[in-house]
Amino acid sequence: MSPPRDFIKDAKDAAPWEKRVSEKITYFLRNYMLRRLLYDTSEGKKLQKKGIDFIVESEKSKHEIKIRDNKWYLKGLLLETMSVVESNILGWLYTSEADAIGYVWKNKDETNCMPIGYLILLKELRKTQWYNKLPGSYHVFNPKPGSYRDTPNGRIYWTTKFIVPPIKDFPKGIVWKFNAILPSNVKQTFLPVGEGRE
């Protein structure tokens, strides 16, 4: 079992990575929000008969980046269900205002990202409520505190709860694979995954 992690240090260490990965995520979201293809829906088929292949949406998108150690590379996407178990505070799966979560792992030397990253379309995932039907084997609860931060009154520890489903088990169209290698000007491809495909 891992020792508790310093929440403030982890946040500071992640900041430069988040900025760099954010450029890739912004590229995808801008295109996803502006041109959402409708081929697989009955509404889309009706629109295509009228000569409409896509819909332009004017909403802006928000995203968050999750940076993980390479020891967890491709072992599933960690979805935080409880941020602070002791205070009954819900995790980002329920509370984040982001449209999408960018998921990447640092390489072993922490000089770049591992080649494959994933983008979770969070608002779309919430519509499915799929994660509420997952088997208990996907739920992770470490009974020991996993994070801490130092305050003027001493160190505060807390416990976090997650579900960690395999990437291939996500519903179709919710998770998109992308080339996570930095810099962000590398040729980019986003591919849908889920429902048995990885």
Summary of the structure (lengths in Angstrom):
residues: 198
radius of gyration: 18.3
end to end distance: 28.7
largest distance: 66.2
contacts: 530
relative contact order: 0.19
helix: 32%
strand: 31%
